[in-house]
Structure formats: structure tokens, C-alpha cells
Amino acid sequence: MRRNGLRWLLAAFYALAGTMHLASPAPFLAIMPDWVPFPAAVVWWTGIAELLGAASLAQPWSLNLRKAGAIGLALYAICVFPANINHFAIDMAREDKGLGLAYHLPRMLAQPVFVWLALWVGGVTDWPWRRRS
């Protein structure tokens, strides 16, 4: 029950994030590292990836599709980490420190949790609650 509830919560989170990427890309463009080519396209495609991942987690019919979506969202969370680091650096360089350490440090620590959570709720892994035979 816990896994199913978190699966729906994570799907809702990624659906909202994907919608925000598409509807209001400016905040995401502002934190994009300079070395990323075609930043507007990257923000658009990340929104699409989040929506597809959310849909694959939410659908109840195919465990294989759910696992594929979970792996996709885990890879997504890894791929956007440079933007999170860039946002941290941009904010810390500001005179007022932007959102500050109280926002950025938990966000940095949460990123690996999002990777694991996608894999766990998608049924890709049972770690750390593996059933012992």
C-alpha cells in the first residue's frame, strides 16, 4: 500500500513539474548551465519526459511500462542534476544568497532519493526491503 501511494504521489509530482516546464519555461531556462545546447528545446523535452514518466507510473495495466517509465524518471533525475547545481551556484553568488542553503542543500540531498524512489515505486528495485528467500 505504501509503495502504491508513493507511486501516485510521485506521478502527480512529475505531472505537475512537466506541466510547469511546458507552461512556464522561464524559471527553468534561468538555471540552465551555459554549456547545454538548445536550452529552450531541452526544457520543453524535459517537460515531455516528466509527463510521459508520470503517465507510465500512474497507468495500472503494464508493469513493464511502469518499470520503463521509472527507469526513465531515474535517468531524468540524474540528467537534470547539473541544472540543480547551477541553480545553487547562481543563488549563492547573489548578494542576498537567493533561496539560500536551507533550500539548496535539502534539494541536493533529495536528488538521489528521487532516483531511488522512482525505481522503487516503479517496481524496478525492492532495495532496501528485499524479500529474503
N, C-alpha and C positions, 0 to 999 in steps of 0.2 A: 504494500500500500504506500509506503514511504517513497519508494522509487517511482511509482506511477504519479504520485502527486508532484514530486520534484520534476518529473519529465514534463508535465503540463506547465508547471511554473517556468521552467527553462524555455519551453517552446513559446510561451507568452512573452517572456523577456526578449528573445531573439526576434519575434514577430514585431514587437514594438521598436526595437533597435533598427531592424530592417526598414520599417516604415519611416523612421526618423532619418535614416540615411538617404532615402529617396525624396522625402518631402522637404527636408531642411538640411541640405548637404554642407552649408557654410561652416558650421562648427567642426565638422569632420575634416573639411579642407584646411582649416586653420591649424590643425595639429598634424597634418601630413608631412612626413620628412621630405626635405627638398630633393632627395635622390630618387623618389618614387616617380616614375614616368606616368604621364596622363592622369594626374590626381583626380580630376572630376570623374573620369571613367572608373577609376579604382573605387572611389566612394560609391558610385552607382552599383558596380558589380558586387561590392561587399554588402550593400543593402539587399540585392537579389539573393546572394548566398545565405544571408541570415533568414530571409523569408523562406527559401527552399529548405534550409535546415530545420526551421521551426515547423514547417508543414510535414516534413518527414518524421520528426519526433512525435507530432500530435496524431498522425494517422494510426489507426488501430489494426490495420489489415496485414501489413507485411513487416515481419521482424527484420528481414534483410534490408528493406528500405530504411527502416528506423536505424539500423546499425550503420548503414552507409551515410545517412544524414548526421548521425552522432560523430562519426569519423570526420566528416566534412566540417562540422562545427568545431571540433577539437583542433583541426588543422587551421581553421579560420582564426581561432583564438590565439594560436601561435603566430600566425602571419600578421595580425594587427598589433602585436606587442611592440614593434618599433614605433608605431604611432603613439602608443601609450607612453613610451619612454620619451619620445619627442615632446609630447604634451607636458610631461613632468619637467623636462629641461626648459621649455618655453616659460612655464609658470614660475619656476624657481629663479629665472633670470629677471623677472619683472620686479620692479621696485617694491610692490606690495605682496610679492610672492604668490600671486594668483590664488588658486584654490588651496595652496599650502600642503604641507606634509600630511596633515590629518586626512586629506583626500587621496593624495597620490600614493602614499605607502600602502594603505589597505588595498588600493586598486592594483598595485604591482603584485602584492601577495595573493590577491584573488585570482589573478590570471591563470596560474597552474591549477587552481581549484576548478575554474570554468572548463579547462581542458579535461580534467578527470571527471567532472560532473556530467559533461556531455557524453563521455564514453560509458559512464556507469548507468545513467538513466536510459541510454540507448541500447543497453544490453550487450555492449562490447566487452566490458570487464565486470567482474564481481569483486575486484580488489577494493578494499581490504577485507571484505566479508565472504571470502571464498568458502564454498561448502567443502568440507573435508570428507574424503571417501574412506 
